[in-house]
Amino acid sequence: MKDTKLITLLRTFSKTEAGRLKEYVKSSYYNKNKHVTQLCNVILGYHPNFDSHKLEDEKIYQKLFPGEKYEYFKLKNITSDLFGLALEFLKLSLAEQRDIDNEISLLNQLHERKLDNIYTQREKKVKQFLRNAEVKDEDNYLRQYQLERVNIAHYKFEGAVYTFDSIQNEFESFLRYSLTGLLRLYSKMLHNKNHGNVHFDLKMFDNVWEYVKDREFSDNPSVTVYKHIIALELSKNEEDYRKLLEIKEKFRNLIPFEEHYYILLVQNSFAAYMLKLGDESYYEDRFSAFKEMFEYNFLNAEYVIYPNFISAYTSACMANEFEWADLLMLKAQNGISPAEEKLNTIYYCRGFMAYRKKDFGKALQLFSKTKFRFYLMKVMVKSYTARIYYEQNLYEQTLSAADAFRHYLKSEKMMAEDQKAAHFEFLKHLSELTKLRLDGINNTNREELDLLKNRISQMAVNPLGVKNWLIEKAGEL
């Protein structure tokens, strides 16, 4: 019984939900099988963990049918019935939470039953609720449209209030809803295209963008948010980025959590893009985005995917927010998922902090303990390991680490070729820099060093900060 679909479902129920389920199953309106009611009462006695040995099928069966010989299919049928009732209970609970949707559905029923006076009263209530809603998002505009459709159907047959203005009102509500949905999807498609190298078919985008780009939507915060995200994804310039951050602050309490979170994702991605180009002033912006994600529980300390944990932790270190990074480790290390990457993540993060604090021996020791399976994490370890050897004046080891990294890149099948090229360029310049250090700078190779500095300055990208690091190290010679 412990591993059944029923138990798996019931483990997700809160104490309140479990109590309400008992009442639901006990109601003869929903269930007339007393054995299903008995099974519900017995099983929920072990909520929430359901780990008792008394949950064995035979023992449950004896509680339902004392003295009878165990019959597998008899218990299975009762269990199946209870599982179905539990799902129906969730559907009912969900419907109860959507009060305004139920009100609109009720208007349809009142119209069908020709209860005009009641219809008018309830319609005013729904309209007032939608107009006064603090957050006007895509769902709000959808309900406004649904209400206009119900009203047109009702007043068309009543003839009392119906005018051609009703058609215009329906159109306006549908336009608001449609624009919000289209811009939301376009913004996400462009974001993933720019930062994830994913291609989409953006049907009608040019037409829609031409309509919205120069219009103000002060009464529609969601459209305003998505419009400026699209503008940023198209331009990739700082002016549009700063404007988006202003909008986030202005509409923070007027947009749903999803849109607030999405702005933070875009903020993080743009900061990463600028860092890749070499502008290290964006370390603060990236850290700010991650910090806000945890503050608003968009990232949950009790369950956080390990690449997100690493990004948040290392962004804090790059912004010299070491206390925040330590606090994140304290609060969230037990929530790192999947569990098999937890130790790797902790070793890497603590190693990264040691690297930032120039405790290179400790950093190298911690990096060497990582056994990541994902290639991006392996690349990070290898890149910083090679730099640590150079920082410690271990030049033979630096060349060896660079060569090992180079061979790994050649064998890695999952990595994009442009990403490989960026790391190959770093390794080439690192090896040249290391050989100059080995030889010592003199009049004969000073020109060679100047040429190397020039080539480094012309690097197109800055993966993991390698370009800026190379510029710093070459400047020390």
C-alpha positions as CSV (number, residue, x, y, z in Angstrom):
1,M,0.0,0.0,0.0
2,K,2.9,2.4,0.8
3,D,4.0,2.9,-2.8
4,T,0.6,3.1,-4.5
5,K,-0.7,6.1,-6.4
6,L,-3.2,6.7,-3.6
7,I,-0.5,7.1,-0.9
8,T,1.7,9.1,-3.2
9,L,-1.2,11.5,-3.8
10,L,-2.2,11.7,-0.1
11,R,1.4,12.5,1.0
12,T,0.9,15.9,-0.8
13,F,-2.2,16.7,1.3
14,S,-1.9,19.3,4.1
15,K,-3.5,18.5,7.4
16,T,-6.5,20.7,6.6
17,E,-6.9,19.0,3.2
18,A,-6.8,15.5,4.7
19,G,-9.5,16.5,7.2
20,R,-11.7,17.9,4.4
21,L,-11.2,14.8,2.3
22,K,-12.6,12.7,5.2
23,E,-15.7,14.8,5.2
24,Y,-15.9,14.7,1.4
25,V,-15.7,10.9,1.3
26,K,-18.1,10.5,4.2
27,S,-20.8,12.5,2.3
28,S,-23.4,10.2,0.7
29,Y,-23.7,12.7,-2.2
30,Y,-20.2,11.8,-3.4
31,N,-19.7,8.3,-2.1
32,K,-22.2,5.5,-1.1
33,N,-19.6,2.8,-0.4
34,K,-19.0,2.5,3.3
35,H,-15.8,0.4,2.8
36,V,-14.3,3.3,0.8
37,T,-15.1,5.6,3.8
38,Q,-13.6,3.1,6.2
39,L,-10.4,2.8,4.0
40,C,-10.1,6.6,3.9
41,N,-10.3,6.9,7.7
42,V,-7.8,4.1,8.2
43,I,-5.2,5.4,5.8
44,L,-5.4,9.0,6.8
45,G,-4.7,7.9,10.3
46,Y,-1.1,7.5,9.1
47,H,-0.9,11.0,7.4
48,P,1.4,12.6,6.5
49,N,4.3,10.2,6.3
50,F,2.4,6.9,5.7
51,D,5.5,4.9,6.8
52,S,3.9,2.5,9.3
53,H,4.2,-1.3,8.9
54,K,0.5,-1.4,9.5
55,L,-0.1,-0.1,6.0
56,E,0.5,-3.5,4.6
57,D,-2.3,-4.6,2.3
58,E,-3.3,-7.7,4.4
59,K,-3.5,-5.6,7.6
60,I,-5.6,-2.9,6.0
61,Y,-7.9,-5.6,4.6
62,Q,-8.5,-7.1,8.0
63,K,-9.5,-3.7,9.4
64,L,-12.1,-3.4,6.6
65,F,-13.2,-7.0,6.6
66,P,-12.4,-8.6,10.0
67,G,-12.0,-12.4,9.9
68,E,-12.3,-12.6,6.1
69,K,-9.6,-14.2,3.8
70,Y,-7.5,-11.5,2.0
71,E,-8.7,-10.8,-1.5
72,Y,-6.3,-8.7,-3.6
73,F,-8.8,-7.4,-6.2
74,K,-11.4,-6.6,-3.6
75,L,-9.0,-4.2,-1.8
76,K,-7.7,-3.0,-5.1
77,N,-11.1,-1.9,-6.3
78,I,-11.8,0.0,-3.0
79,T,-8.4,1.6,-3.2
80,S,-9.1,2.7,-6.8
81,D,-12.4,4.2,-5.8
82,L,-10.8,6.2,-3.0
83,F,-8.0,7.4,-5.4
84,G,-10.7,8.6,-7.8
85,L,-12.6,10.4,-5.0
86,A,-9.3,12.1,-3.9
87,L,-8.8,13.4,-7.4
88,E,-12.4,14.7,-7.6
89,F,-11.9,16.4,-4.2
90,L,-8.9,18.2,-5.6
91,K,-10.9,19.3,-8.6
92,L,-13.6,20.6,-6.3
93,S,-11.1,22.4,-4.1
94,L,-9.5,24.1,-7.2
95,A,-13.0,25.2,-8.4
96,E,-13.7,26.7,-4.9
97,Q,-10.5,28.8,-5.2
98,R,-11.6,30.2,-8.6
99,D,-14.6,32.1,-7.2
100,I,-14.7,34.7,-10.0
101,D,-14.7,32.0,-12.7
102,N,-17.6,30.3,-10.9
103,E,-19.4,33.6,-10.8
104,I,-19.1,34.0,-14.6
105,S,-20.3,30.4,-15.1
106,L,-23.2,31.2,-12.7
107,L,-24.2,34.1,-15.0
108,N,-24.5,31.6,-17.9
109,Q,-26.8,29.5,-15.8
110,L,-28.9,32.5,-14.7
111,H,-29.3,33.5,-18.3
112,E,-30.4,30.0,-19.3
113,R,-32.9,29.9,-16.5
114,K,-34.2,33.5,-17.4
115,L,-33.5,34.8,-13.9
116,D,-32.9,38.3,-15.2
117,N,-33.1,40.2,-11.9
118,I,-30.6,37.9,-10.2
119,Y,-28.4,38.0,-13.3
120,T,-28.2,41.8,-13.2
121,Q,-27.2,41.8,-9.5
122,R,-24.5,39.2,-10.0
123,E,-23.2,40.8,-13.1
124,K,-22.6,44.1,-11.3
125,K,-20.7,42.2,-8.6
126,V,-18.4,40.4,-11.1
127,K,-17.7,43.6,-13.1
128,Q,-16.8,45.6,-10.0
129,F,-14.5,42.8,-8.8
130,L,-12.6,42.8,-12.2
131,R,-12.4,46.6,-12.3
132,N,-11.1,46.9,-8.8
133,A,-8.5,44.1,-9.0
134,E,-5.1,45.4,-7.9
135,V,-3.3,43.0,-10.3
136,K,-4.6,43.2,-13.8
137,D,-2.9,40.4,-15.6
138,E,-3.7,38.0,-18.5
139,D,-6.2,36.1,-16.4
140,N,-8.0,39.3,-15.4
141,Y,-8.3,40.4,-19.1
142,L,-9.5,36.9,-20.0
143,R,-12.3,37.1,-17.4
144,Q,-13.2,40.6,-18.6
145,Y,-13.6,39.1,-22.1
146,Q,-15.6,36.2,-20.9
147,L,-17.9,38.5,-19.0
148,E,-18.5,40.6,-22.1
149,R,-19.4,37.5,-24.1
150,V,-21.9,36.3,-21.5
151,N,-23.4,39.8,-21.4
152,I,-23.8,40.0,-25.1
153,A,-25.5,36.6,-25.2
154,H,-27.8,37.7,-22.4
155,Y,-28.7,41.2,-23.4
156,K,-29.0,40.4,-27.0
157,F,-32.1,38.2,-26.2
158,E,-33.4,40.5,-23.5
159,G,-33.1,43.5,-25.8
160,A,-33.1,46.0,-22.9
161,V,-29.4,47.0,-22.6
162,Y,-27.9,45.6,-25.7
163,T,-26.3,48.1,-28.0
164,F,-23.6,47.9,-30.7
165,D,-21.2,49.3,-28.0
166,S,-21.3,45.9,-26.5
167,I,-19.5,44.5,-29.6
168,Q,-16.8,47.2,-29.2
169,N,-16.5,46.4,-25.5
170,E,-16.1,42.7,-26.3
171,F,-13.4,43.5,-28.9
172,E,-11.5,45.8,-26.5
173,S,-11.5,43.2,-23.7
174,F,-10.4,40.5,-26.2
175,L,-7.6,42.8,-27.6
176,R,-6.2,43.4,-24.1
177,Y,-6.3,39.7,-23.3
178,S,-4.7,38.8,-26.7
179,L,-2.0,41.4,-26.6
180,T,-1.0,40.3,-23.1
181,G,-0.8,36.6,-24.1
182,L,1.0,37.3,-27.4
183,L,3.6,39.6,-25.9
184,R,4.2,37.2,-23.0
185,L,5.0,34.4,-25.5
186,Y,7.0,36.6,-27.9
187,S,9.1,37.8,-25.0
188,K,9.9,34.3,-23.8
189,M,10.6,33.1,-27.3
190,L,13.1,36.0,-27.9
191,H,14.7,35.5,-24.5
192,N,15.3,31.8,-25.2
193,K,16.5,32.5,-28.7
194,N,19.0,35.1,-27.5
195,H,20.3,33.3,-24.4
196,G,19.6,29.6,-25.1
197,N,20.2,29.4,-28.8
198,V,16.6,28.1,-29.4
199,H,14.8,29.0,-32.6
200,F,11.1,29.7,-32.8
201,D,8.6,30.6,-35.5
202,L,7.3,34.0,-34.2
203,K,4.2,34.2,-36.4
204,M,2.7,37.7,-36.7
205,F,5.5,39.2,-34.5
206,D,6.3,42.1,-36.9
207,N,2.7,43.1,-37.1
208,V,2.1,43.0,-33.4
209,W,5.3,44.8,-32.6
210,E,4.5,47.5,-35.1
211,Y,1.2,48.1,-33.3
212,V,2.6,48.1,-29.7
213,K,6.2,49.5,-29.9
214,D,5.2,53.2,-29.8
215,R,2.1,52.9,-27.7
216,E,1.7,53.4,-24.0
217,F,-0.2,50.9,-22.0
218,S,-0.4,52.6,-18.6
219,D,-3.6,50.7,-17.7
220,N,-2.0,47.4,-18.5
221,P,1.1,46.7,-16.5
222,S,1.6,43.2,-17.9
223,V,1.7,44.4,-21.5
224,T,4.1,47.2,-20.4
225,V,6.4,44.6,-18.8
226,Y,6.5,42.3,-21.8
227,K,6.8,45.1,-24.3
228,H,10.0,46.4,-22.5
229,I,11.4,42.9,-22.2
230,I,11.0,42.5,-26.0
231,A,12.6,45.9,-26.6
232,L,15.6,44.8,-24.5
233,E,15.9,41.4,-26.3
234,L,15.8,43.2,-29.6
235,S,18.3,46.0,-28.8
236,K,20.5,44.4,-26.1
237,N,21.4,47.9,-24.9
238,E,21.7,49.3,-21.4
239,E,19.1,52.0,-21.8
240,D,16.3,49.4,-22.4
241,Y,17.7,47.3,-19.5
242,R,17.6,50.2,-17.0
243,K,14.1,51.1,-18.2
244,L,13.0,47.5,-17.5
245,L,14.4,47.7,-14.0
246,E,12.4,51.0,-13.4
247,I,9.2,49.2,-14.6
248,K,9.9,46.4,-12.2
249,E,10.0,48.8,-9.3
250,K,7.0,50.8,-10.5
251,F,4.7,47.8,-11.0
252,R,6.1,45.4,-8.4
253,N,2.8,45.2,-6.6
254,L,0.6,45.4,-9.7
255,I,1.9,42.4,-11.6
256,P,1.6,38.7,-10.8
257,F,4.6,36.8,-9.3
258,E,5.3,35.1,-12.6
259,E,6.0,38.4,-14.3
260,H,8.1,39.7,-11.4
261,Y,10.2,36.4,-11.6
262,Y,10.5,36.7,-15.3
263,I,11.9,40.2,-15.1
264,L,14.5,38.9,-12.7
265,L,15.4,36.1,-15.1
266,V,15.8,38.7,-17.9
267,Q,17.9,40.8,-15.5
268,N,20.2,37.9,-14.8
269,S,20.5,36.9,-18.4
270,F,21.3,40.4,-19.6
271,A,23.9,40.8,-16.8
272,A,25.5,37.5,-17.8
273,Y,25.5,38.7,-21.4
274,M,27.3,41.9,-20.5
275,L,29.8,40.0,-18.3
276,K,30.5,37.7,-21.2
277,L,31.4,40.8,-23.2
278,G,33.8,41.9,-20.4
279,D,31.8,44.5,-18.4
280,E,32.4,43.4,-14.8
281,S,30.2,46.2,-13.4
282,Y,27.3,43.8,-14.0
283,Y,28.4,41.4,-11.3
284,E,26.4,43.6,-8.9
285,D,23.3,43.4,-11.1
286,R,23.5,39.6,-11.4
287,F,23.9,39.2,-7.6
288,S,20.9,41.6,-7.1
289,A,18.7,39.4,-9.3
290,F,19.6,36.2,-7.4
291,K,19.2,37.9,-4.1
292,E,15.7,39.1,-5.0
293,M,14.8,35.6,-6.3
294,F,15.5,34.1,-2.9
295,E,13.9,37.0,-1.0
296,Y,10.6,36.6,-2.9
297,N,10.9,32.8,-2.7
298,F,11.1,32.4,-6.5
299,L,14.1,30.2,-5.6
300,N,13.3,28.1,-2.6
301,A,16.1,27.3,-0.1
302,E,14.4,24.0,0.6
303,Y,14.6,22.8,-3.0
304,V,17.1,24.4,-5.4
305,I,18.6,22.9,-8.5
306,Y,22.3,22.8,-8.1
307,P,23.3,25.0,-11.2
308,N,21.0,27.7,-9.7
309,F,22.6,27.4,-6.3
310,I,26.1,27.6,-7.9
311,S,25.1,30.7,-9.9
312,A,23.6,32.4,-6.9
313,Y,26.5,31.6,-4.6
314,T,29.2,32.5,-7.1
315,S,27.5,35.8,-8.1
316,A,27.5,36.8,-4.4
317,C,31.3,36.0,-4.3
318,M,32.0,38.0,-7.4
319,A,30.1,41.0,-5.8
320,N,32.2,40.5,-2.6
321,E,29.0,39.6,-0.7
322,F,30.7,36.8,1.1
323,E,28.4,37.0,4.2
324,W,25.3,36.5,2.0
325,A,27.0,33.6,0.3
326,D,27.7,31.9,3.6
327,L,24.1,32.5,4.7
328,L,22.8,30.9,1.5
329,M,25.0,27.9,2.1
330,L,23.7,27.6,5.7
331,K,20.0,27.9,4.6
332,A,20.0,26.1,1.3
333,Q,22.7,23.4,1.2
334,N,20.3,20.7,2.4
335,G,17.9,21.6,-0.4
336,I,20.4,21.2,-3.2
337,S,19.0,18.9,-5.9
338,P,19.6,16.3,-7.1
339,A,21.1,14.8,-4.0
340,E,24.0,13.2,-5.8
341,E,25.3,16.6,-6.8
342,K,25.1,18.1,-3.4
343,L,28.7,17.4,-2.3
344,N,30.1,18.4,-5.7
345,T,28.2,21.7,-5.4
346,I,29.4,22.4,-1.8
347,Y,33.0,21.6,-2.7
348,Y,32.8,23.8,-5.8
349,C,31.2,26.8,-4.1
350,R,33.5,26.7,-1.1
351,G,36.4,26.4,-3.5
352,F,35.2,29.4,-5.5
353,M,35.0,31.5,-2.4
354,A,38.5,30.5,-1.5
355,Y,39.6,31.4,-5.0
356,R,38.1,34.8,-4.8
357,K,39.8,35.4,-1.4
358,K,43.1,34.3,-3.0
359,D,43.4,31.2,-0.8
360,F,44.6,29.2,-3.8
361,G,45.8,26.1,-2.0
362,K,42.4,25.6,-0.4
363,A,40.6,26.4,-3.6
364,L,42.6,23.8,-5.6
365,Q,42.0,21.2,-2.9
366,L,38.2,21.7,-2.9
367,F,38.0,21.8,-6.7
368,S,39.9,18.5,-7.0
369,K,37.1,16.8,-4.9
370,T,34.4,17.6,-7.4
371,K,33.0,14.9,-9.7
372,F,30.4,16.7,-11.7
373,R,28.7,14.9,-14.6
374,F,27.4,17.9,-16.4
375,Y,30.0,19.3,-18.9
376,L,29.5,23.0,-18.0
377,M,30.5,22.3,-14.4
378,K,33.5,20.4,-15.5
379,V,34.6,23.3,-17.7
380,M,34.3,25.7,-14.7
381,V,36.5,23.5,-12.6
382,K,39.1,23.1,-15.3
383,S,39.2,26.8,-16.1
384,Y,39.7,27.9,-12.5
385,T,42.2,25.1,-11.8
386,A,44.5,26.2,-14.7
387,R,44.3,29.8,-13.4
388,I,45.1,28.7,-9.8
389,Y,48.3,27.0,-11.0
390,Y,49.4,30.2,-12.7
391,E,48.5,32.3,-9.7
392,Q,50.8,30.0,-7.6
393,N,53.7,30.4,-10.1
394,L,53.4,26.7,-10.9
395,Y,54.0,27.2,-14.6
396,E,54.7,23.6,-15.6
397,Q,51.5,22.5,-13.9
398,T,49.7,25.4,-15.6
399,L,50.8,24.2,-19.0
400,S,49.8,20.6,-18.1
401,A,46.4,21.7,-16.9
402,A,45.8,23.8,-20.0
403,D,46.7,20.8,-22.2
404,A,44.4,18.5,-20.3
405,F,41.6,21.1,-20.6
406,R,42.3,21.3,-24.3
407,H,42.0,17.6,-24.8
408,Y,38.8,17.5,-22.8
409,L,37.2,20.2,-25.0
410,K,38.1,18.2,-28.1
411,S,36.4,15.1,-26.7
412,E,33.2,16.8,-25.3
413,K,30.3,16.1,-27.7
414,M,27.6,18.1,-25.8
415,M,29.3,21.5,-25.9
416,A,28.6,24.0,-28.7
417,E,31.5,24.8,-31.0
418,D,31.4,28.5,-30.3
419,Q,31.7,27.8,-26.6
420,K,34.6,25.5,-27.3
421,A,36.3,28.1,-29.4
422,A,36.1,30.7,-26.6
423,H,37.9,28.4,-24.2
424,F,40.4,27.3,-26.8
425,E,41.3,30.9,-27.3
426,F,41.7,31.4,-23.5
427,L,44.0,28.3,-23.3
428,K,46.1,29.5,-26.2
429,H,46.7,32.9,-24.6
430,L,47.3,31.3,-21.2
431,S,49.9,29.0,-22.5
432,E,51.7,31.9,-24.3
433,L,51.6,34.0,-21.1
434,T,52.9,31.1,-19.1
435,K,55.8,30.5,-21.4
436,L,56.7,34.2,-21.2
437,R,56.8,33.9,-17.5
438,L,59.0,30.9,-17.7
439,D,61.4,32.6,-20.0
440,G,61.3,35.9,-18.1
441,I,60.5,39.2,-19.8
442,N,63.5,40.8,-21.5
443,N,64.3,43.1,-24.5
444,T,64.0,40.2,-27.0
445,N,60.5,39.1,-26.0
446,R,59.0,42.5,-24.9
447,E,57.5,42.9,-28.4
448,E,56.0,39.4,-28.2
449,L,54.3,40.3,-24.9
450,D,52.8,43.5,-26.4
451,L,51.4,41.5,-29.3
452,L,49.9,39.0,-26.8
453,K,48.3,41.9,-24.9
454,N,46.8,43.2,-28.1
455,R,45.4,39.8,-29.0
456,I,43.9,39.3,-25.5
457,S,42.2,42.8,-25.7
458,Q,40.6,41.7,-29.0
459,M,39.0,38.6,-27.5
460,A,35.3,38.8,-28.5
461,V,33.9,37.1,-25.4
462,N,34.8,36.8,-21.7
463,P,33.6,33.3,-20.6
464,L,34.0,32.9,-16.8
465,G,35.9,36.2,-16.7
466,V,38.9,34.8,-18.6
467,K,39.5,37.8,-20.8
468,N,39.7,40.3,-17.9
469,W,41.8,37.9,-15.9
470,L,44.3,37.5,-18.8
471,I,44.4,41.3,-19.2
472,E,45.2,41.7,-15.5
473,K,47.9,39.0,-15.5
474,A,49.5,40.2,-18.8
475,G,49.6,43.7,-17.2
476,E,51.6,42.4,-14.3
477,L,54.5,41.4,-16.6
